[in-house]
Amino acid sequence: MTIEAQGQRIVTIARGWIGTPYRHQASRKGVGCDCLGLVRGIWRDLYGKEPEDPVPYSADWAERGGAERLLEAAMRHFGPALPLGDARAGDVIVLRWKTGAIAKHAGILSGPDMFIHAYEQAAVVESPLVSAWRRRIAGVFRFPPA
């Protein structure tokens, strides 16, 4: 399968999660998920099972720990980060809420200027990747070939 075909498959899977309510640490389509749970659910759909079980995490895990746990996990399972200019539909983006903060949000690029993510206190949505989001991207990662 080509990179483009896999990317479109991932976008289709991600769009199937739209409307799933936000639930911290959850990963069940239609029931609840957080941003990591969305990525985990897509991974399960592609490969059958997750590469590791996430350890429990509090809502303020990044503010309390100081380590780039989300970026480290992304590199462990997706490989090195890609240049932002190489990003394609279906890629995972990891974001910081503010400059200098630990990266603690993730989404799936659905086009050059759109992404799908689980939005806290709302649901999985497809949002414009406006400059306020774009400048918070800490890493771009591609799912391994399925």
C-alpha positions, 0 to 999 in steps of 0.5 A: 500500500502506498503512503498516500493510500495508507494515509487516506485509510487512516483519515477514514478511520479517524473520521469514524471517531468524530463525535466520540465524547472526550473521556480521559484515558479512554479509547473506545470509538463512540463511547469515549476517548482522549487524544492518545486514545484516538491514536491508540484506537487507530493503531488497533484498527490498523495492526490488531493490537496496541504496541504497549499498554499505556500507564495510567496518567492524570490530566496534569501529567505533563505539568507534574512530570517534566519529561516528554513522555508523549514525544518519546512514545511517538518516537518509540512506535512511529520512528523519528519525527518527520520534517513539518514540510513532509507531513501528509494526511494520516500522519500523527501530529504531537502538539504543545499547549504553549511554547516551552511546555511539555507536548501533551496533545495529539491529532491526525492530519486529515489534509494540509490544513485540517486535523482530527483530535479529541478535544477536552470537554467536547468530543473528537472533532475535525478542526482547521490547522490554523496558525495557532495550532500549527506553531504548537506542533512538536513533532510529525510522525507516520504510522508504519506500513500496515 
